[in-house]
Amino acid sequence: MTERHELEQLYVHESVENVIPPEAFVEAFDDLPIPAELVGDGREYGPTDAVATYVPRPEYLDAGWVHCIRAGYDEFDTDEYEREGVPLTNSSGIHGSTVSEVALNCMLSLARLGHRYRDHQNENEWWEPPYERPFTLENERVCVVGLGTIGEATATRCDALGMDVVGVRRSDEPVPGVSEIFSPDRLHEAIEDARFVVLTVPHTPATDDMLSDAEFEAMREDAYVINVARGPVVDEDALVEALEGDVIAGAGLDVFETEPLPEESPLWDFDDVIVFPHKGSATNRYHLDIAELVAENVDRYQSDEELKNRVA
């Protein structure tokens, strides 16, 4: 473990522009007890420096602490951070409301056909669906796979709409609004009666291709997949085959195996597939949500307290 020094400077790497306005993010630290500065590549760092970044860089291993502004930190070599004794934190825990609203948006639209009406509006067409097609979310079963911050927030909102909520996670600790919790090895049992299967799990080797051919076959023919987790959690080829073969009814997707979603992807062309451009957390105050977390960890670091969301 390297010697711990008090922080003197927060550097915000320009890569944060992938998700938030860099200048506004820096301005959010005006009341921080240390100065914040926007920087690009090529800077050297020392043990009194903190870095907030979207991407990893080798030179960060010389800093005192590094914060990944996203929840997913797959690109960061956590073993290397451990070896160098540099704390690495992420932004999990702040996406409950934002991402769960996107999941709910998809479910409401797929149930009440908001996306289809908009498609026909773009063609100036007064379109009326078959009588049997629209349905209400009330009393429908939703299976939330992954009951962390986003999953719990999704479950709470679904419960408030009168849905029958079940969930999948390793722990069997009760979750408000969730009527039954299944362990991951009972995934098929959990999803077989669900009208909606909502994925909110992190991408790990255990969740890679969590939904593939066998899982789609286990689902109802009128079921929908909502993926607000990570693209590789769903076998995309298997999903396309399931949609083409009417094995399932549709999907709401905010994440994909390749992003941006390639122009030639068949997923663009299904009437009942809703494509979001990986903007589940995007709101006009997202930079403030992240800044609050970073500022809290600056205080924790200076007080030699445990950092929030430490992953290495």
Summary of the structure (lengths in Angstrom):
residues: 312
radius of gyration: 21.4
end to end distance: 12.0
largest distance: 68.9
contacts: 983
relative contact order: 0.14
helix: 34%
strand: 16%
